[in-house]
Amino acid sequence: MIIMKRLSILALMTLFWLTAVDNSVLYSASEHTTVLAEVNGETIDETALQDRIKAIHRYKPPIQSESGAGSIKILDLLEQMIDERLMIQEAYRVKLDESPGFEKKIQSVIKNQSIIRLRKEEVLDNINIGEKDLLDYFKKHYEKNGPAPEGEFEKRKRRIRKKLKKEREKELSDNFVKLLKEQSEIWIDKKLLGLLDPEKNYTGKKSIIARVNGQPISLDDMMSDMKRAFQKRARMYSRVKTTTKQKKMYEELRQQTLDALITYKLVEQEALRRNYIKDPAFMDIITRRKDRLLINEFKEKTIYPLVIPTKKELTKYYKKHINDFKKGYEVWFNEMIFQARPDAEKALKELKEGANFEYLAARVSERWIPRGSHVWVNSNRFAPDIRKELNRLKVGQISNVIPDNRQYKIIKLKGKRGGEPEEFSRVAGKLKKIVEQQKFNTMLSGYLAKLRKSSRIDIDKKTLKKIEETYRAEPAEQAETTD
């Protein structure tokens, strides 16, 4: 799917100032390690394989499970990495990297990674919260009326540290932005700003609302962000009774939106000015991101155009799998439950990379009660989002992350029975996705098979076997020390 021309300004500011740096992308370029495979002269080394294994089991060490070392087969993992390398090479061969659209994607990656790096340097690296800071805060807020119970400080320490870190982050980021503003030339078309209404479209000839060090902030960006912010606060605005108060709220909305755009432009300019692309570690990040983008580009431009299904193919699949399209059926399932979506997304990623559902659920789910084979639940009892996923799943499959009230769930379908088939017209959209995915997998496998035939691929199976033996042996030792 083609990426957006411009990410939401507010979202990017949240990325810069309010979220933690993604440590998985801020690593130094790895030193040379043992080469496990060569693909047309390009190497895949042991460090790359170990990084992939770590990404699969981030929560806990891959403790030995019933189906092996975390259900991961090292050779299969290496074969997957070889396939990825073949796709990247093919993308270069047909010059997918030279298209204007792809160049814009790479520039966006460089810009966003530069912002992350700048935030690390100016904010995160300067946060220093010591034991005294924690104790002072505890005394001030928890011992107003006398000494706290024994052990209360240790109990509260983690929460206090988190709060102090958040306060320090805001202080450092605000000071940094203030300094950037003091050193910059900022021009605002105040007359035009006062005319903008979040409920209307501007019809004048002007197309620029402000300039930051000579670089324009477009009116389109301003209107887009302002309307988005207005929609989020629609209920609050609807309760305003007086025209005077409404005008004041609109004025605040305009100013807040423009301030966010100006702040982002200042941060972007400073991040790019520091020219992080000269740093080998930074370029290693960009190269890896470029590889992922090339894989996606290869699939989007080369494979996907071949998999759009015909009505005949959809009808054939529907008739053959009509039992998969029932309503009012019963299900038997297991589920993981999380309070935070990022935790659920991390667990889902591990599952997609081969982690065992029951094994992982017992360790990371905030509530884990395995259901017995006799527990069947009618699908009509579930919320719409869960029922939609259950309709999609086949027995043995795992759902995406499903919002459910204030929780997030991942479901593994273990059984499905009963119900009446839905009409073809009602499930046509679902059928299209299923058949597309099947054709995509078939086409991709066939294409990769051809690439493998015309490529030189050498695997160091002896070294690979040693790694697999080590990987399977380590968990048994870790299991004894992991509580």
Secondary structure, 3 states (H helix, E strand, C coil): CCCCCCCCHHHHHHHHHCCCCCHHHCCCCCCCCCEEEEECCEEEEHHHHHHHHHHHCCCCCCCCECCECCCCCHHHHHHHHHHHHHHHHHHHHCCHHHCHHHHHHHHHHHHHHHHHHHHHHHCHHHCCCCHHHHHHHHHHHHCCCCCCCCCHHHHHHHHHHHHHHHHHHHHHHHHHHHHHHHCCCEEECHHHHHHCCCCCCCCCCCCEEEEECCEEEEHHHHHHHHHHHHHHCHHHHHCCCCHHHHHHHHHHHHHHHHHHHHHHHHHHHHHHHCCHHHCHHHHHHHHHHHHHHHHHHHHHHHHHHHCCCCHHHHHHHHHHCHHHCEECCEEEEEEEEECCHHHHHHHHHHHHCCCCHHHHHHHHCCCCCCCCCCCCEEHHHCCHHHHHHHHHCCCCCECCCEEECCEEEEEEEEEEECCEECCHHHCHHHHHHHHHHHHHHHHHHHHHHHHHHCCCEEECHHHHHHHHHHHHHHHHHHHHHCC
